[in-house]
């Protein structure tokens, strides 16, 4: 039996929520950590809630909370936030061709919800093509936003009544989440090289206390992956010419 438009939308909303559900649960410790840290660093309850509601970026929240607590100048805080979030610029470029002809309400909504998790779900070539897939992406991203805000609120409540939660190692959830996002994308040699080199140099620069080490290691890794992809393409052309 054919579905009407409303039924089709409801099915895609359900699918988007279910697809994002494991990641919604995976960031629970991370959200609790962000919320509790804000309270323990002297933020008011309103300020602690506005952080996830407006920023919607866990790594930026953690860093900005600490910088504000240390009375760092505003320019430094803004520059640091831009550097940490710079990967979202690449996400936007990757999805630009798929979204550029859509009305602003779609582009604005998906742009705000475009986290690492949503990009992992919608970064494939055939994603975001058609109204149903857009509803799917909006449902996935919206459910993640709601859960992230909810986990932060739980952390805010816990931070008001419990000891310092930063000593419980909840920040390990950050690494676990990104590992879960990255591993399924390693489907070819260029991607494998990119991941291995990014991991190696990020650790190396961290040990060397380089402030921009993460950004530099990412650029090096992407360049190496690009070189390998080009090499494979040239070899494929040579094999085709021989045949």
C-alpha positions in Angstrom: 0.0 0.0 0.0 1.4 3.4 -1.0 2.1 5.8 1.8 0.9 9.4 1.8 3.4 12.2 2.4 2.7 12.5 6.1 3.2 8.8 6.7 6.5 8.8 4.7 7.8 11.8 6.7 6.9 10.0 10.0 8.8 6.9 8.9 11.9 9.0 8.0 11.7 10.8 11.3 11.6 7.5 13.1 14.5 6.2 11.0 16.6 9.3 11.7 16.0 9.0 15.4 16.9 5.3 15.5 20.0 5.8 13.4 21.3 8.5 15.7 20.2 6.8 19.0 23.6 4.9 19.6 25.5 8.2 19.3 22.9 10.0 21.4 23.6 7.5 24.2 27.4 7.5 23.6 27.8 11.2 24.3 25.8 11.0 27.6 29.0 11.0 29.8 30.4 13.8 27.7 27.3 16.0 28.1 27.2 15.4 31.8 30.8 16.4 32.0 30.2 19.6 30.1 27.2 20.6 32.2 28.8 19.8 35.6 32.0 21.5 34.6 30.2 24.7 33.9 28.6 24.8 37.3 31.8 23.9 39.1 33.6 26.7 37.3 31.2 29.3 38.6 28.6 29.6 35.7 25.0 30.3 36.6 22.4 27.6 35.8 21.1 29.8 32.9 24.6 30.4 31.5 25.3 26.6 31.8 22.2 25.8 29.8 22.8 28.5 27.2 26.2 27.0 26.4 24.9 23.8 24.8 21.8 25.4 23.5 23.7 28.1 21.5 27.1 26.6 20.9 26.2 23.0 20.4 29.8 21.8 20.2 31.2 19.7 23.1 34.9 20.3 22.5 34.4 24.0 22.2 32.2 24.0 25.4 34.9 22.3 27.5 37.7 24.5 26.3 35.7 27.8 26.5 34.5 27.0 30.0 38.1 26.6 31.2 39.3 29.7 29.3 36.5 31.9 30.8 37.3 30.5 34.2 40.9 31.5 33.7 39.9 35.0 32.7 41.5 34.7 29.2 40.9 37.6 26.9 37.8 37.4 24.7 39.8 37.5 21.4 41.8 34.5 22.5 38.6 32.6 23.4 37.0 33.4 20.1 40.2 32.4 18.1 40.5 29.1 20.0 36.8 28.3 19.4 37.2 29.0 15.6 40.3 26.8 15.4 38.6 23.9 17.3 35.5 24.2 15.1 37.4 24.7 11.8 36.6 21.1 10.7 32.9 22.1 10.5 33.9 24.4 7.6 35.2 21.4 5.8 31.9 19.6 6.5 30.0 22.5 5.1 32.1 22.5 1.9 31.6 18.7 1.5 27.8 19.1 1.7 27.6 22.4 -0.2 26.7 21.0 -3.6 23.9 19.0 -2.0 22.3 21.9 -0.1 23.1 25.0 -2.1 19.8 25.0 -4.0 17.6 24.4 -1.0 15.6 27.2 0.8 17.4 28.9 3.7 15.2 27.2 6.3 16.7 23.8 5.3 20.3 25.1 4.9 20.1 27.0 8.2 18.6 24.2 10.1 21.0 21.5 8.8 23.9 23.9 9.1 23.2 24.4 12.8 22.8 20.7 13.4 25.8 19.7 11.4 28.0 18.0 14.1 30.6 15.3 13.6 27.9 12.7 14.3 25.4 14.0 11.7 28.1 14.4 9.1 29.1 10.7 9.7 25.5 9.7 9.0 24.9 12.1 6.0 28.4 12.4 4.5 27.7 9.7 1.8 27.3 10.7 -1.8 23.6 9.8 -2.1 22.6 11.4 1.2 20.5 14.5 1.5 19.0 13.9 -2.0 15.3 14.4 -1.9 12.8 15.7 0.7 12.6 12.4 2.6 16.3 12.1 3.1 16.4 15.7 4.3 13.7 14.9 6.9 15.8 11.9 7.9 18.9 14.1 8.5 16.8 16.8 10.3 15.4 14.2 12.6 18.8 12.6 13.3 20.4 16.0 14.0 17.4 17.3 16.0 17.4 14.2 18.2 21.1 14.6 18.9 20.6 18.3 19.8 17.8 17.5 22.2 19.7 14.7 23.8 22.9 16.8 24.1 20.9 19.5 25.8 19.3 17.0 28.1 22.6 15.4 29.1 24.0 18.8 29.9 21.0 19.6 32.1 21.6 16.4 33.9 25.2 17.4 34.4 24.2 20.8 35.6 22.0 19.2 38.2 24.7 16.7 39.2 27.3 19.5 39.3 25.2 21.4 41.8 24.9 18.5 44.3 27.8 16.1 43.7 31.6 16.5 44.0 33.8 17.4 41.0 32.8 15.0 38.2 35.9 15.8 36.1 37.8 13.3 38.3 35.7 10.4 37.1 37.3 10.2 33.7 34.1 11.0 31.8 36.1 12.8 29.2 37.0 9.3 27.9 33.6 9.4 26.2 35.0 12.0 23.8 37.6 9.6 22.4 35.2 6.7 22.3 32.7 8.7 20.3 35.2 9.8 17.7 36.6 6.3 17.4 33.1 5.0 16.7 32.6 7.7 14.0 36.0 7.2 12.3 36.4 3.4 12.2 33.4 2.7 9.9 34.7 5.3 7.4 38.0 3.4 6.8 37.0 1.7 3.6 40.1 2.2 1.4 43.8 2.7 1.5 43.8 6.6 1.3 41.4 6.7 4.2 43.5 4.3 6.2 46.6 6.4 5.6 44.8 9.6 6.5 43.6 8.1 9.8 46.9 6.6 10.8 48.9 9.7 10.0 46.4 12.0 11.8 46.6 9.8 14.9 50.4 9.6 14.8 51.0 13.4 14.4 48.3 14.4 16.8 49.9 12.3 19.5 53.4 13.6 18.6 52.3 17.3 18.6 50.4 16.7 21.9 53.6 15.4 23.5 55.4 18.4 22.1 52.8 20.8 23.6 52.0 22.4 20.2 48.8 24.5 20.6 47.7 24.0 17.0 48.9 20.4 16.8 45.5 18.9 16.1 44.9 21.2 13.2 48.3 20.7 11.7 48.2 16.9 12.0 44.8 17.0 10.3 46.1 19.0 7.4 49.2 16.7 7.0 46.9 13.6 7.1 44.5 15.0 4.5 47.4 15.9 2.2 48.9 12.4 2.5 45.5 10.8 1.9 45.0 13.1 -1.2 48.4 12.1 -2.6 47.6 8.4 -2.1 44.2 8.8 -3.8 45.8 10.5 -6.7 48.4 7.8 -7.0 45.8 5.1 -7.1 43.9 7.0 -9.8 47.0 7.3 -11.9 47.7 3.6 -11.6 44.2 2.8 -12.5 44.4 4.9 -15.6 47.7 3.2 -16.6 46.2 -0.3 -16.1 43.2 0.7 -18.3 45.5 2.0 -21.0 47.5 -1.2 -21.0 44.3 -3.3 -21.3 
